[in-house]
Amino acid sequence: KNFGSSGYFIPAVSPREVLVEVESGRVDFGVVPVENSNEGSVNMTLDMLVDTELKICAEISLKIEQCFLVKDSKSKILRIYSHEHALAQCRNWTLRNYPGAEVIPVSSTAAAAKKVVKEDFAAAIAGEAAAKIYDLYVLHKGIQDSRENFTRFFVIGKILTKVSGKDKTSLVFTVKDKVGALYNILGIFNRNNVNLVKIESRPTKKKAWEYMFFVDLKGHIEDGNIVKTIESLKRSCVFVKSLGSYQKA
């Protein structure tokens, strides 16, 4: 959706592997999932963005339609494979229709489809495209519990995007351990007329009960009010980092 059909696409088994490939220069860009509208954030992606110098270059929002893929449409199903997020998105449907089947998480929906190719009595929850790639039969279509099921992806790379007029910026920061610290930090955004569209906390993994705050805000990092906001954050926070500015999906 972002690059068109002319790009050369290389699969990776995890967001971490995508990061390594882009950092090494073996690929120009990577695409990683960051959030699902039903299941929330992909924590592995958030954590790795803190430790890399790569920037978010674009965001993509895709409506997700999960399908139930099998090798033999008449075979009994004993095992169901998929990525943990896809399994969660179809939890109620799976319990209603295959209550006795073993549900097994794997690294991706593509990996689930590969499992089904090699095993009997198995099914995969994946997109319809996987059925075409791995020559599987779509036994059921649109099995996700919520029809409003979207996944947000980031394109990561080494470039800094230019102002488009329809931009978002992602930041991460940690606050000082004192009463009212987060309240005061949020006031900085308000005073500079910056619209926050998301805030989420994650453990720093450096000290127990210490958290990082990820925020998405409207505007580009070169906008005057965002420049002032970041300057103020740096004076008030323990750590501040821009993850990138990008055109809104």
N, C-alpha and C positions, 0 to 999 in steps of 0.2 A: 504493500500500500504506500509506503514512504519512498521507495527507490525505483518503483516500476519493474518491468520484467527484464531489463537489460543488465542488471547487476549479477555478480557471481556470488552465490550464497553458500556459506559453509555452516554446517550444523555444529552445535556445542551442547554438552550435556547439562550445563548449569550456568547461572549468571556469572559465577566466579571464572569459569573457563572463557566466557565471552570477554570478560574484563582483561584476562591475560592475553588473549589473542589481539585485542585492540592496542593494549599497552606495548606489546612487542613489535607492532607495526606490520604484522602478518596480514591484518585486515584493516580497512579504513574506518569502518564503523561497526558497532555492535548493537543488537536490539535485545533488551531485557525487560521482563515483566516487572511492574512496580506496584500494581494495585488492582484488585478486583472489586467490582461494585457490591458484591455480596459477601465475599470472604475477607476483605480488607487488604492490608499491605503485604507485599512479598518482602519479608524482613531481611532475607539474604541480600537482596538488591540494595535496600537502604543502607545496611551495614557496610557493604563493599564500596559504596559511593563516598563514604567518609574517608577511606584510606587511599583513594586514587586521585591523580591529577587530571584524569579525564573529565570532560564536561558533558552535561546533557545538551544535545544539539537539537532534539526534536521530541515531541511526544505523539503517540498514536493511540487512538481509542478504537477498539474493535468490539463489535457485538459478538458474543460467544454463543454458538449453538452446539451443544454436545450431542454426540450420536453413540449408539450402542453397536459396536462392530464385532462381527464373528467370522470365523472361517467357514463354518457350515451352519446354515440357517436352521437346520433341524436337530442340531446337537444339543445335548444337555449342558448347561452352564454350571461349572463348579467353582470357577475362579474369575474374578473381575479385576482387571489391571487399569490403573490410570495414575496421573499425577495427583498429589494430595488435594490440591485446590479443585481439580475437576471432580474428584470423588466427593468432596464436600458440597459442590454445586449440585450434585445429583443424588445426594444422600437419601432423601425421602423416596424418590422414584425407585432407587435400587432396593430399598427395604420392602417396598410394596410388591415389586415384580420378581425379585430374586432374593428372598429373605434367607435362604440357606446357603447362598454362595459366599465364598471367602473373598473379601475385598482387600486387594494388595496394592499399596502405593509404590510407584516407580518414579524414576527421575523426570519423565516427561510423558505426554500423551503419545508421542511418536514411539518412545520405548515400549509403551503398552501395546501399541499396534504390532510391533516387532515380536513381542512375546506371543501374541495370538497366532501369528504366522507359524511359529515353531511348536505350539502346544495344542493338544486336543482339549475339549471341554472348557475352553477359556474364551473370555470376551474382553474387549477394551472399550473404555469411554474416551472418545477423542473426536476431533472435528471430521467433517465429511471428506476433507482433502486427504486425510490419512487413509481412508478406505480406498481411494483411487491410487495412492502411492503404493500401498502394500497389498492391493488386490483383495480386499476384505468386503464382506457383505454388510450393508447398513440394515440391521434388523429393526432398530427403532431410531427415530430422528427427533431432535428437539427435546431431550429428556431432562434438561436442567430444571430444577425446581422453580426458579424464577425466570420469567420471560425477559425481564430487564436485567440481563447479565452481560456486563461489559468488563473488559480488561484493558487497563492502561499500560502502555509500554513506553520506555525511554529509548531513544537512539543516543548512544554515547560515542564520543570521538575526541579528537584533539583540537578541534576548531572552536572558535568563539563566534556565535551567530550574531548577525547584525539586527538592528532594531527593525521590527516589522509593523509596529503599531498595534499588534494583537498578541503581546508577549506575556509570558509568565516567567518567574524566576524562583528557583528552589535554593533554600539556605539551610544550613544546620548550625546549631549553636548550643553551648552549655552555659548555664547560669551559675552565679555564685551561691553557695549554700547559706542562704539567710532568708528570713521571713519577708515575703512579698517580692522576692526576686523575679519570678516569672511575671507577676502582675505589672511590675515596673517596666520590664522588657516589652511587654505587649503595648504599653503606653507609648513606646517609641514609634511603633508602627502607626498608631492612631494620630500622634502629633504630626507625623509627616504625610498624613493622608494616603497611607499605603493599605490597600485592601488585601487582607489575608484570606485565602480561600481554603487553606488546610493547615492544621497543626497536629503533630503526632510525636509522642515520646518513644525513645528506645534506650535500653541500658547501654552505658558506655563500655561495659565489659572490662573496665579498668579498676573500678571501685564499686563495692556493693551498694545498691540503691542510689547510684549516681546516673543521671539520665541526660541524653542528648535530645534536642527538640528539632524536628524537621518541619519546615514551613514552606508552603507554596504561596506566592503572592502575585498579584497582577502588576505587570510592568517589566521593563528591561533593566538590567543592572547598570546601564548607562543613563537611565532616566535620573533627573536631578533629585527627586524626592527619595529614590531608592539609594542613590549615592550617599545622601545625608543619613538615611536610616542605617546603612551598614557602618558608617563612621561612628554613629552613636552606639551601635551594638558592640563594636570593638572596644569602646571605652567602658562598657558595662558588663560584658560577658567574659567568661574564662576562655572561650574558644568560639570563633565564627568562621564559617567557610561558605563560599558560594559554590553551588553544585552546577550552576549554569543557567543561562536564559535561553528561551526557546519559544517558538510560535505556538500559541494555544491550538490544540487539536480541534 
